[in-house]
């Protein structure tokens, strides 16, 4: 490295390295104005830092792809990280390697795979291969398999049971065969017994089995399930009727009148549920259901939380929401997306829970650019259909704005499909409409393209959302 760089005092916050490590925009500008070789050496010196640089991972990835430094000194520094390396450093290092590998940086991809096989902190490297964009072949798995615990093995196999490496490994590795058989045994009987079909529904031996069959249809095609859910409002089994009360949409013809009749029944749980649903209707909604709480998603998330989040995303896509995915979105695919998304510790993920289950979520993505430390993007505001029209979307927005304010991210940006309910929500909450971009994305049902509307919010001016 040039002497000018190596003589920098690492602890001096106003040195070029000190400012660059903190993601300052003036440092990035100064770096990019340097001669190419000096800029490359300076960037590598910045990367060789045992510190929490995770919030700037995307920004550093952009700089690496722009400056194109020789990363071999950084790779050697990573290989020298000992057993006392702190968690923050390991998170930054391997998240950046994973980000670069996913963006097609061949040297980073090759080093990540080599380190996984021989490096001290191989478990941190392995976590990057939960990404759908990064796959390990059978040879790599054979090498590391003796070191991988059952929980980690299950995590990597759960969403990729049909992929080629596992079938190939299962032929020679008894442990993989047992895990594959276990995962499929958990999946297949439920799929056979509870899968939707008119025959399964008609011949279900109990109301519980009949509900499982109907629930599988509701998750796959809510519109097709609507008439059966409506019929269920008169079902003779109280538990079955209660579930239908919880699932029915009050906008369906006849549902409101039936729920009003049920609400008048004295002393029954179904009457209580009906009254709750009616109270959450648009005419009476002033806030979320009292049993709903909003909190930060704990890290690491539980498998139950991953399942809830996957069901939430799949429900939104099935309803036609413009949230990046197309129909049909399998729950397994949604779960894989959440697992990868939640590896980024820099993002804030809030969830709304009703009786312990996740029914809504929203995210804050701090801007990666070093010259935008005050900005963040609000993304993926999701509320399950059975919990809408109760003010939960507004509550989630208030909560994420509070998180942004605490983090010093006072300028927020978001976008949504033009003409949809989200656009009306943001306007009601006082967000400033910037404009629309035509033909921005394909509708979830693949039938047409839609425009997107961009909004922003300056939390310094009005203290955040006041509507609801």
N, C-alpha and C positions, 0 to 999 in steps of 0.2 A: 504494500500500500504506500502511497506517497507520504513523505514525512509530514506534510501539513496536516494530513488526516490523523496519522498515528500520534501526533503531538497534541491533538485535541484533548482537553481535560474531560473525561467521561461524565463527571458529576457536575460540570458547569451547565446550568439550565439554559444559558444564553449562547452557548457554543452552537455551531451548526448541528453537531450530533445531538446535543441536548435538546434542541428545538425539534429536530427531525424525529427523535424518539417519542416526543410528546405529540407528534402529528401536526405541528404548526404549519399553516399555509405558507408563511414567509420562508420557512426552511425548504419546503418542496419547491417553491419558485426559485430560490437560490440554487438548490441542487440541480434543477433542470437547466439552469443557465451556465453551469460549469462545463468544461470540456468533457467529452464522453468518458474518457478513462478516469478522470478525477471523480466524476459523478458516480461511476460504477463502484469505485473503491469506497467512496463515502457511504453509499447505500449498503454495501456489504458490512462495513464497520458498524452501521446502525443495526443491521440484522443480528450481528454477533453480540447481543445484549441480553444478559440474564435478568429479564424484567417482564412485567405484565404489559405486553404490546398487543394483546388479543383484540382490543377495540379497534386497532388500526390494520387488522389483517388484510381486509380487502384493498385498502389504500396501498399497503406495501406490495400486494400482488400486482396492482396496476403499475406501480413504479418499476417493479422487476421486469414486467413485460415491456415497459417503455424504454428503460435504460439498458436492459439486456446485459447485466453484469455477469462475470464469471463467478458462479456460486460455489465453486469448490472450496474456498476458504470458509464459507458458512457451513457447508456440509461437514468439513473437518471439525469445526467448532461444535457442531451438534454431536458428532461422534465422541467428543471429549466430555460431554455432559455426564457428570457422575451420579451416583445414587442420592446425593444430597441436593440435586437440582429441584427447585421449588415447582409446585404445580402450575403456577401462573406462567412460568417460562415454558414448561412442556406444552401447555395448552396453546400458547402463541406459536411455538415452533411447528408443531404438527398440524395445527389448523392452517398455517400458511403453506406448509408443504402440500397438504390436501387441496387447498384452494388453487395453488399453481398446477398441480397434477390435473385437476378437473378442467383447468383452462388450457390444457395441452402443452404445458412446459415439460418437455421430454426429460431434461436432466433432473428436475425435481421429482417427476414420476419414478424415474429409475432409482434415484437415491432412496425415496420412500419405501419402495419395494425391497431394496437391498437391506436397508436398515431394519425393516420388519423381520427379516430372516436372521440378522446377526447383531442387531443393536441392543444396548442395555434396556432402553425404554421402549421395547418393541410393542408393549400393550398400548401405549399412546399412539403408535403408528397404526396398529390394527384398527383402532376406532375410526380412522379415516375411510376404511373400506366398507363401512356401513352405507356410504354414499352409493346410489344407483349408478353413478358415473364411473366408479372405481371397482374393479372386479379382480379377484385373485384366481389364478388357475389352480388345477389340482396339485401340481408339483409344489407350489408354495404352501398350500394347505397341509400337504403331507409333512413338510419340514416343521411347521409350527404346531401341528395338531397335538403333540405330546405336552405342549406348554399351555394350551388353551383350555380353560375350565369349561364345565358343562353349561354354565349360565351364558358365557360369552359365545360358545358354539351354537347354542339354541338361538341366541339373538341374531347371529349372522345367517343361520339357516332358515329362520322363521318365514321370511318374506321371499325366499329364493329356493324353495323346495324342489322346484322343477328344473332348476338350472343345471347345465351340464356338469360342472365340477362335482356336485354332490352325488349325482348318479354314478359318476366315474369313481369317486372315492368310496362310495358305499359298496362297490364290488370287491374292494380289498381291505377296507377299514371297518371292522365290526362295530366300533364305537359310532361311526357316522351312520352305518346301517340302522343301529338301534335308535339313534336320535331321529333319523328320517322316518322310521316306522312309527315312532312315538308321535311325532308331529302330525303325520297323516292319520294315525288312529284317532287323534283328538279332533281332526277336521272331518274325516269322511263319515263316521256314523251320524254326526249331527247333520251333515249335508244330506244324507240319505233319509233320515227319519223326519227331519224338520224342513226339508226343502219344499218350496211351494209347488203344489199341484192340486188340481181340483179333487183328485182322489184322496191325497193325504188330508186335505181339509175336511172332506165329507166323512171320512172313516176314522178320524182321530179318536182314540179311545177315551180321551179326557179333555176337559176344557183347557187344561194347561198345555197339552200337546197341540190342540187346535190353535191356541194362541201362538205357539212357536212357529207353526206353519204360516199363519197370517203375518206374523212379524217378519219372516223372511221375505214375503212378498212386499210388505211395506217398505223395507229397507232397499229393495231392488227397484220397485216401481210404486211410489206412493199413490199415484193417480189410480192405478189398477186396484189398490187396496182400499180406496176410499169407500166404495159401496159396502164392502164387508165390514169395515169399521163402523159405518152408519148403522148397519143391521145389528152390530154388537151392542148398540145403546139400549136394545131391548132384550139382550141375552139373559137367560134365566140364572146363570152363574154370576154372583156378585163380583168376584175377582176379575172375570173376563170383561164384564160390563165396565168396571173401573178403568181397566186398561184402555178400552175404547173411548171412554170419556177423556182420558189424558191425551190420546192421539188425535181425536177428531178436530178438524178445522172449523171454527165457528162461522166461517164464510160459506160453508157448504149448505145447500138448501135443507131446511128442516132441523139442522143441528141445534141452533140456538133455542128453538121452541122446545125441543126434547130436553135440553139441559135445564131449561127453566122449570119443566115439569119434574125432573129428577131433583133439582135443588129444593123443591117444595116438600120432598119426602122427609119426615122427621127422623132424626137420630141415626142416619146411616152414613157410612163412609162415602158412598157414591154421591150422596147429596152434598157432602162437604167438598168433594172434588168438583162437582158441577158448579157450586157457588164460586169456587176459586177460579175456575175457567171463565165464568161470566164476569167476575170482577176484573179479570185481566183483559177484557175485550176493549177495543179502541175507545168506546164511549166512557169507560170508567178508569182507564189506565193512567196512573200517575207515577208509577215506579214498578220495579221488579217485584216478583213474588217474595213475601217476607222470608221464605226459606232459602232464597238465593243469596250467595255471598260471592264477592269478587276478591281474588288473591293472585299473587305471583305464582306461576307454575313452579313447583319445587324442582331442583336439579339434584340427581337425575330423576326424571319422571318415572312413575310406576308403570307397569305394564297395563294396569287398568286405565291410567290416565292416557296412555298412548292409544288404547282401544277407543276411549271416549272421544279423543281428538280426531281419530280416523273416522269414526262414525259421524262426527260433527261436520267434517270437511266433505265426506261423501254425501251427506244430507243436503248440504249447500249446493253441490254440483248437480245432484238429482233434481233440485228445485230450479235449476237454470242460472244460479249465481255466476257472475263473472269473476272467478277467483283463480284464474290461470289454467284450470283443468277442463277437459272435455268429457262428456258422457259417453259411455258409462265409466265411472271411476270406481274401481274395486277397492274395498276396504283395506286389503293388503297393500295396495299401491299407495293409498292415503297414509297408512301407518309408516311405510318406508319413507315417504316424504317428510313426515313429522320427525322421525328419528334423525334424519339428516339435518333438518332445519334446527333442531334443538341442540345440535353439537356446537352451534355458534353461541357462545356464552355472552357475547356482547349485546345480543338482542334481549328485549324485555318482552315476556309473554305473560299476559294476564288471562285468567280463566274465570268464568262464572260457574259456580257449582250450585246445583239444586239437589238437596238431599244427598250430597256427597258426590254426585256425578257431574261431569263437565257438560254444560249445555250452551256455552258461549265462550268466545275468546277474541283477543285482539293483540296485535304486536306493535312494538316500537323498535324500529331499526335505526340506530344512530348512524348518521351519515359517515361513510368511510373516508371521504375526502379530507385530507389534513387541513384544508382551508375552510372547512365547514363544521367546526366543533360545536356550533350553536344550533345545528339543524338535525332533524330526524324525520323519518318516513313512518307514517302510520299505515299498517297493512293488515289484511285478512281479518276484518271485523266479521265475525261469524256468530249467529244465534240460531240454535236449532229451531225448526219450524214449530214444534209444539210449545216453545217458550217465547214465541214472538208476540208482538202487540201488548207487551207488558212493560215497556220502557227499558228493557235490558240493554239494548243497543246504545241508548243514551248514557246509561250508567257505565258501560264499558268505556265509552269515549271520555267521560269525565275522569275515570280512573287512569286511563293511559295518558291523558293530558297532565294529570297530577304527577305521574311518574316522570314525564318529560321535563316538567318544571323543576322537579327535584334534581334531575341530572343536568340541568343547565341547557337543555335543548328547547329553547323558547320559540324556534321557528319550525313549524310542522307542515308537512306536505302529504297529500294523499290523492288517489284518483279512484274513480268508480265508473260503472257503466252509465252512459247518458240515459235519462228517462226512467231509471229504476228507483226502487224504494230507498236505496242508500243515498242517492243524490238528494232526495227530498229530506232525508234525515239530516245530512250535513248542512243543508241550507237552513233547516229549522234550528240547528244548534249554533248557527252563526259563523260557520266557516265561509271564507271568501272564495267565490268562484272565479277562477282565472280564465278558463275557456275550455273548449272542446276540441278533441282531435278525432277527425272522422276515420272510420274503418280501422280502428285501433286493434281490435281483436275479434276472434271468431266466437260466436255464441256457443254456450255449453252444448246445445243440441246440434251444433255443426251446420245449421241451416242458413245462417247469414252472418255478416260482420256487424259490429256495433261501434259507436263512438265512445270515447272515454272523456270524462270531465275531470279537470285538475282543480283541486282546492288547496288553500293554505290557511294557516292560523298563526298569528303572532301573539303568543301568550303574554307578552309584556303589556299589551294594550288593554286587554279586557279581563285578564285573569283566567281565561279558558272558557269552556262550555258552560252555558248558563241555562240552556233549554232542557227539555226532557219530554 
